[in-house]
Amino acid sequence: MNLPGLDYNTQRPRLILPEYGREVQKMVEACKAIADRNRRTQYAKQIVSVMLSRVPSLRQNQNYQQTLWDHLYLMGGGGLDIDWPMDPGGARQLAVKPQPIPLNKQGLHVRHYGRLVGELCDRLKQMDDGPERAELARLTANQMRRMLLDWGHGSTEGERILGDLADMTDGKIQLDAQQFKFDDYRPLPPQQVGKKRKKR
């Protein structure tokens, strides 16, 4: 249904700080359009007082005035040319989009086993044959099974896990699926959210 003069919030520009409402955002846009700098500054002070009336809980903060002026800076998109009574330097830093943190994928053999299992397999490749390596291989195989059970990645059959362990150690660890016994482990049941207990 498309009625003239009726628009939905989904069709309107996104609010930068929704807690102040669309009217305050429109006031900021109107302030940017004022030609005289002194009038713009006075208008901005009025906007800040309206913002405080919209979110009176800000008064509980010790430096709430700084917060309000920082929020005004953000709503203006950094393009509000006024005589700032407080330095909006903190808001400038908030307005800058942070660089994404690069994900280190190097050395991640099989994702569903995780980096720790990959490191264990690398350690197993370097160890000499003996009881210490046999115990670490047993612990690693059990950890791999736990990961599969917890995250539900397909089959948790012993042959598959021991085959993956052999692949990840370049064939150095060859455990017999007929003789190897996994530890007993039951994954935690998924938490049920939103269900209330019945009153008795």
C-alpha positions as CSV (number, residue, x, y, z in Angstrom):
1,M,0.0,0.0,0.0
2,N,1.5,3.3,-1.1
3,L,-0.3,6.4,0.4
4,P,0.9,9.9,-0.4
5,G,2.5,11.5,2.6
6,L,2.7,8.2,4.5
7,D,6.2,6.6,4.7
8,Y,7.6,3.9,6.9
9,N,10.7,4.0,9.0
10,T,12.3,1.4,6.7
11,Q,12.0,4.0,3.9
12,R,13.5,6.8,5.9
13,P,17.3,7.5,6.4
14,R,18.8,5.4,9.2
15,L,19.1,7.2,12.6
16,I,22.6,7.6,13.8
17,L,21.6,7.7,17.5
18,P,18.0,6.4,17.7
19,E,17.6,7.2,21.4
20,Y,17.1,10.9,20.6
21,G,14.5,10.2,17.9
22,R,14.0,11.3,14.4
23,E,12.9,14.9,15.3
24,V,16.3,15.6,16.9
25,Q,18.1,14.2,13.8
26,K,16.0,16.6,11.6
27,M,16.9,19.5,13.9
28,V,20.6,18.7,13.4
29,E,20.1,18.6,9.6
30,A,18.2,22.0,9.8
31,C,21.1,23.4,11.9
32,K,23.6,22.5,9.2
33,A,21.6,24.4,6.7
34,I,21.7,27.7,8.7
35,A,24.1,30.1,6.9
36,D,25.2,32.3,9.9
37,R,27.8,30.5,12.2
38,N,26.6,32.4,15.4
39,R,23.0,31.4,14.7
40,R,24.1,27.8,14.0
41,T,26.0,27.7,17.4
42,Q,22.9,29.0,19.3
43,Y,20.7,26.5,17.5
44,A,23.1,23.7,18.4
45,K,22.9,24.7,22.1
46,Q,19.1,24.4,21.9
47,I,19.4,21.0,20.2
48,V,21.6,19.9,23.1
49,S,19.0,21.0,25.7
50,V,16.3,19.0,23.7
51,M,18.6,16.0,23.7
52,L,19.0,16.2,27.5
53,S,15.2,16.4,27.9
54,R,14.9,13.3,25.7
55,V,17.5,11.2,27.7
56,P,17.5,12.7,31.2
57,S,19.3,9.7,32.6
58,L,22.5,11.2,31.1
59,R,22.6,13.7,34.0
60,Q,23.8,10.8,36.2
61,N,27.1,10.9,34.4
62,Q,29.7,13.3,35.7
63,N,30.6,14.6,32.2
64,Y,27.2,14.4,30.6
65,Q,27.7,17.7,28.8
66,Q,30.7,16.3,27.0
67,T,28.6,13.3,26.1
68,L,25.8,15.4,24.7
69,W,28.2,17.5,22.5
70,D,29.9,14.3,21.3
71,H,26.5,12.8,20.3
72,L,25.6,16.0,18.5
73,Y,28.9,15.8,16.6
74,L,28.1,12.2,15.6
75,M,24.6,13.0,14.5
76,G,25.9,15.8,12.4
77,G,28.3,13.4,10.7
78,G,31.2,15.6,11.6
79,G,29.9,18.3,9.2
80,L,28.4,20.7,11.8
81,D,30.4,23.9,11.6
82,I,29.9,25.6,14.9
83,D,31.9,27.0,17.8
84,W,32.1,23.9,19.9
85,P,32.0,24.7,23.6
86,M,33.6,21.3,24.3
87,D,36.2,19.5,22.2
88,P,34.6,16.8,20.1
89,G,37.9,14.9,19.8
90,G,36.5,11.8,21.5
91,A,33.6,11.8,19.1
92,R,36.0,12.1,16.1
93,Q,37.7,8.9,17.3
94,L,34.3,7.1,17.6
95,A,33.3,8.2,14.2
96,V,36.3,6.5,12.6
97,K,35.5,3.0,11.6
98,P,38.1,0.6,13.1
99,Q,40.2,-1.6,10.9
100,P,39.1,-5.3,10.9
101,I,41.2,-7.6,12.9
102,P,42.8,-10.1,10.5
103,L,42.0,-13.7,11.2
104,N,45.1,-15.9,11.4
105,K,44.2,-18.9,9.3
106,Q,47.8,-20.1,8.9
107,G,48.3,-23.6,10.2
108,L,44.6,-24.3,10.7
109,H,44.4,-27.8,9.3
110,V,40.8,-28.7,9.7
111,R,38.6,-25.9,11.0
112,H,36.1,-28.0,13.1
113,Y,39.0,-29.4,15.2
114,G,40.4,-25.9,15.9
115,R,43.9,-24.5,16.3
116,L,44.8,-26.4,19.5
117,V,44.3,-29.8,17.9
118,G,46.4,-28.6,14.9
119,E,49.2,-27.6,17.3
120,L,49.0,-31.0,19.1
121,C,49.3,-32.8,15.8
122,D,52.4,-30.6,14.9
123,R,53.9,-31.6,18.3
124,L,53.2,-35.3,17.6
125,K,55.0,-35.1,14.3
126,Q,58.2,-33.9,16.1
127,M,58.1,-36.4,19.0
128,D,60.0,-39.7,19.0
129,D,58.1,-42.9,19.4
130,G,57.5,-43.9,23.0
131,P,55.0,-43.8,25.9
132,E,54.9,-40.0,26.0
133,R,53.9,-39.8,22.3
134,A,51.4,-42.6,22.7
135,E,49.7,-40.8,25.6
136,L,49.6,-37.5,23.7
137,A,48.1,-39.3,20.7
138,R,45.4,-40.8,22.9
139,L,44.6,-37.5,24.4
140,T,44.5,-35.8,21.0
141,A,42.2,-38.4,19.5
142,N,39.8,-38.0,22.4
143,Q,39.9,-34.2,22.1
144,M,39.1,-34.6,18.4
145,R,36.1,-36.8,19.2
146,R,34.9,-34.2,21.8
147,M,35.1,-31.4,19.3
148,L,33.0,-33.4,16.8
149,L,30.4,-34.3,19.5
150,D,30.2,-30.7,20.8
151,W,30.0,-29.0,17.4
152,G,28.0,-31.7,15.6
153,H,30.3,-31.9,12.6
154,G,29.1,-35.1,10.9
155,S,30.2,-38.6,11.9
156,T,32.0,-39.3,15.1
157,E,33.0,-42.8,14.2
158,G,36.4,-43.9,15.5
159,E,37.7,-44.7,12.0
160,R,37.1,-41.2,10.7
161,I,38.7,-39.5,13.7
162,L,41.8,-41.8,13.7
163,G,42.0,-41.3,9.9
164,D,42.0,-37.5,10.4
165,L,44.6,-37.8,13.1
166,A,46.8,-39.8,10.7
167,D,46.3,-37.2,7.9
168,M,47.1,-34.3,10.3
169,T,50.3,-35.9,11.5
170,D,51.5,-36.9,7.9
171,G,51.0,-40.6,8.7
172,K,53.2,-40.6,11.8
173,I,50.4,-41.5,14.2
174,Q,48.6,-44.7,13.1
175,L,46.1,-45.9,15.7
176,D,44.2,-49.1,15.1
177,A,40.5,-48.4,15.1
178,Q,39.8,-52.0,16.3
179,Q,41.9,-51.7,19.4
180,F,41.8,-48.0,20.3
181,K,39.2,-47.2,23.0
182,F,37.9,-43.7,23.3
183,D,37.1,-42.2,26.7
184,D,33.4,-42.1,27.6
185,Y,32.2,-38.6,26.9
186,R,28.7,-37.2,26.5
187,P,28.2,-33.7,25.2
188,L,26.2,-31.2,27.3
189,P,22.6,-30.9,26.2
190,P,21.7,-27.6,24.5
191,Q,20.3,-25.0,26.9
192,Q,16.6,-24.4,26.4
193,V,16.0,-20.7,26.4
194,G,12.6,-19.1,27.2
195,K,10.9,-22.1,28.7
196,K,9.4,-21.4,32.1
197,R,8.9,-23.9,34.9
198,K,5.3,-24.9,35.6
199,K,4.1,-23.9,39.0
200,R,3.0,-26.8,41.2
